[in-house]
Structures are given as C-alpha cells and as structure tokens.
Amino acid sequence: MFDGNFNEADFDFHGGYLTYLTNGNREFIARFKYNRGAMGPFKTFLKKNFNVTEYLSLLNNNVTPMKALESKGYVPPHIRKACKDMGVEVSTANYLEILKTKFITK
C-alpha cells in the first residue's frame, strides 16, 4: 500500500463512488450517491488530515468513511450550516441537540 499523502490527480469519481489509485489499484474512498456536493469538503479534509495508508487501514478495519474523518474533527457541510443557522458552536453533538429540540416534543 502507498504510504504517502493523497494526490488530487489520483482521485476518480464515477457512479457516486470516490476512489483513489494506489499501486495500480483503485481503492474505495467514499460514496456520494445522493449528496455529491459534500465530496469537495470531504476530500479537502481527507487530504489535509490523513495519509493514504492511515485512511485505508481504517476502512479495512470496518470504520466507515464518515466515522474515519469525524475521528479527526470533520463536520459535514449540512451539519455545519445547521449549527451556524441556529447560532451554536459547530459540532455534531450540537446538531443532534438541535434535532432533538426541533423534532421531539416533551
């Protein structure tokens, strides 16, 4: 497995799947079937915070792509927007609290 940083030229997106070329093989990175707009922020965070081996080893250990990035502080765009709109600090925990207060009546 390649042990360097991610290179933009080695990414490929087809049919909703983001893959990465390592040693002649295409490796699964993430799926963006319904929200392709989230791919840009995802890739940017991935390139800045992971090397290829580190990320792929997480996936090989059954960690989902989102959980892998969240382990280093990634917050998806829709969660970031919702938190900003509500005037709270951007975090997944705050987003879940927003959902609870909005959709669960006491």
N, C-alpha and C positions, 0 to 999 in steps of 0.2 A: 504494500500500500504506500502511496505517496505521502511523505511526511512534511510537506511544505505548506505554505499559505495558499488560500484559494486564489485562482487566477480567473478573471472575468471571462476570458476567451474560452475557457474550458467548460463553462456552463451551457446547457442546452435546455430549451423549454419546448415540449411537444405534447399535445393532448392533455394538458393540465398537469403534467409531471415535469418537475425540475430535476435534471440530472447533472452529473459532473464527470468529466473524463479523467480517469486516473489509470496510468499504465495501460492505455488502450482499451480500458473497460469503462462503460457508462455505469456510474453508481447513482442510486436513488438518493435525492436530497430532500424533496418535499413535494406534496401535491397541492396544487392551486386550482382545483376544478371549478369552484364556484366564486372565488374572490381573487382573481388574477392581479388586481391592484395591490394586494398585500405582498406580492412577490418582491417588489423593489426594496421595501424596508426590511423584509426578511433577509434577502441576500446581503444587503449592506451590513446589517448586524452580524450575520454569519461571517462575512469576510473580515470584519474588524475584531471579532472576539474568539474565533476558533481557527485551528489549523485543520487540514483535511483529515488526518489520522484521528485526531481527537473527536471530531464530529461523527465520522463514520463509525468509530468504535462505540459511541453512544447509541447510534442507530442499530448496530449489530447486537447490542445488549438490550434490545426491545424498548428503548426510550423513544418516544415519538419526536418528530422534528420540532414541534412547538415546545414540548417539555424540555428538550435539549437547549433551545435558545432561552427559554424562561429561566433555566438554571443559572444563567449569567445576567439576568435582569431585563430581558426583552419584554416589551409590552406591545401587543399588536395594535395596528392603527385604529381599529374601531373602538378598542378599549381606551386608548389614549384620547381619542376625540370625545368619548362619552364622559370621561373624568374631567377634561377641560371644560366641557359644556356645563357640567354641574359645579364647577369651581372647587374641585377637590384635587388633592395630590394624585398624580398619575401612577396607578398601580392596579394590578389585577384584583387585589383584596378590596380596594375601594370600589372598583367596578362591580364586584359581586354584592357589596353592600348597597350600591345604587339599585341593582336589580331587585334585591330583597325588599327595599323600601318602596319601590315602584310597583312591584307585581304581587307581593304577598301582603295581604291585609291582616291586621291583628285583631 
